[in-house]
Amino acid sequence: MNTDRPVVLVYSGEPATDRLLHDGLLEAFPNLGLRLVDGGPEGVRPLLADLEVLIAWDFPYELLEEARQLRWLQLLGAGIDSLAAVHLPHSLTVTNVRGVFGAPMAEYAIA
């Protein structure tokens, strides 16, 4: 584990979205060891051994058991339903974006 540059994976299942997130994070935090997946879900496995932070939407969560260095999982949605069947270590911090979509959804509903 490299404490100077944590290994961070950005994964949404959409390469264009991943690139936007990656570039924005890299601009704001140039010392992150950011990674992108080539080739969709099958490209995730080679990155798991060193992965420390995962920023994800629609991730193949069953693979998390192989990410032994994972310390933080940031979900890009409000719910955590997709993690119900996955065994996660107690030391893993899981966060989501609860509350972020409230105002936009209310405006959408009214419109």
C-alpha positions as CSV (number, residue, x, y, z in Angstrom):
1,M,0.0,0.0,0.0
2,N,1.4,3.4,-1.0
3,T,0.5,6.0,1.6
4,D,1.7,8.9,-0.5
5,R,-0.5,8.1,-3.5
6,P,-3.6,6.1,-2.5
7,V,-4.8,3.9,-5.4
8,V,-8.3,5.1,-6.3
9,L,-10.5,3.6,-8.9
10,V,-13.4,5.5,-10.6
11,Y,-16.0,3.2,-12.0
12,S,-19.5,3.9,-13.3
13,G,-19.7,1.4,-16.0
14,E,-19.7,4.2,-18.6
15,P,-16.2,5.0,-19.9
16,A,-17.1,8.6,-20.9
17,T,-18.5,9.3,-17.4
18,D,-15.5,7.6,-15.8
19,R,-13.2,9.8,-17.8
20,L,-15.0,13.0,-16.7
21,L,-14.9,12.0,-13.0
22,H,-11.2,10.9,-13.3
23,D,-10.1,14.2,-15.0
24,G,-12.1,16.3,-12.5
25,L,-10.6,14.5,-9.5
26,L,-7.1,14.5,-10.9
27,E,-7.3,18.3,-11.4
28,A,-8.5,18.8,-7.8
29,F,-6.3,16.2,-6.2
30,P,-3.2,15.7,-8.4
31,N,-1.5,13.3,-5.8
32,L,-4.2,10.6,-6.1
33,G,-3.2,7.4,-7.8
34,L,-6.3,7.4,-10.0
35,R,-7.1,4.5,-12.2
36,L,-9.6,3.9,-14.9
37,V,-10.9,0.5,-16.2
38,D,-10.3,-0.5,-19.8
39,G,-12.8,-2.9,-21.2
40,G,-15.7,-2.8,-18.8
41,P,-16.2,-5.0,-15.7
42,E,-13.7,-7.6,-16.9
43,G,-11.0,-4.9,-16.6
44,V,-11.6,-4.4,-12.9
45,R,-10.0,-7.6,-11.6
46,P,-6.3,-6.7,-12.3
47,L,-6.8,-3.5,-10.3
48,L,-8.3,-5.0,-7.1
49,A,-5.1,-6.1,-5.3
50,D,-3.8,-2.6,-4.7
51,L,-7.1,-0.7,-4.6
52,E,-7.6,1.5,-1.6
53,V,-10.5,3.7,-2.6
54,L,-13.4,2.9,-4.9
55,I,-15.7,5.6,-6.3
56,A,-18.5,3.6,-7.9
57,W,-21.8,3.3,-9.6
58,D,-23.0,0.0,-11.0
59,F,-19.8,-1.8,-10.0
60,P,-19.6,-5.6,-10.0
61,Y,-19.7,-5.5,-6.2
62,E,-19.2,-9.3,-5.8
63,L,-15.5,-8.6,-6.7
64,L,-15.0,-6.5,-3.6
65,E,-13.9,-9.5,-1.6
66,E,-10.8,-9.6,-3.8
67,A,-9.9,-5.9,-2.9
68,R,-8.1,-6.7,0.4
69,Q,-6.5,-3.2,0.6
70,L,-9.9,-1.4,0.1
71,R,-10.5,1.2,2.9
72,W,-13.2,3.4,1.5
73,L,-16.1,2.8,-0.9
74,Q,-17.8,5.9,-2.1
75,L,-21.1,5.1,-3.8
76,L,-22.3,7.6,-6.5
77,G,-25.9,6.9,-5.6
78,A,-28.1,7.4,-2.4
79,G,-28.9,3.7,-1.9
80,I,-26.7,0.8,-0.8
81,D,-29.1,-2.0,-1.8
82,S,-26.5,-3.4,-4.2
83,L,-24.2,-4.3,-1.3
84,A,-26.8,-6.4,0.5
85,A,-25.4,-9.7,-0.7
86,V,-21.7,-8.8,-0.5
87,H,-19.5,-9.6,2.5
88,L,-17.7,-6.4,3.4
89,P,-15.0,-6.1,6.1
90,H,-16.0,-4.2,9.2
91,S,-13.1,-1.8,8.7
92,L,-14.4,-0.6,5.3
93,T,-15.9,2.9,5.3
94,V,-18.9,3.1,3.0
95,T,-20.3,6.5,2.0
96,N,-23.0,7.6,-0.4
97,V,-24.4,10.8,-1.8
98,R,-27.6,10.9,0.1
99,G,-29.3,14.2,-0.1
100,V,-27.5,15.4,-3.3
101,F,-30.4,14.5,-5.6
102,G,-33.3,15.9,-3.5
103,A,-33.6,19.4,-4.9
104,P,-33.0,18.4,-8.6
105,M,-35.6,15.6,-8.3
106,A,-38.1,18.0,-6.7
107,E,-37.6,20.5,-9.5
108,Y,-38.0,17.7,-12.1
109,A,-41.2,16.5,-10.5
110,I,-42.6,20.1,-10.4
111,A,-41.6,20.8,-14.0
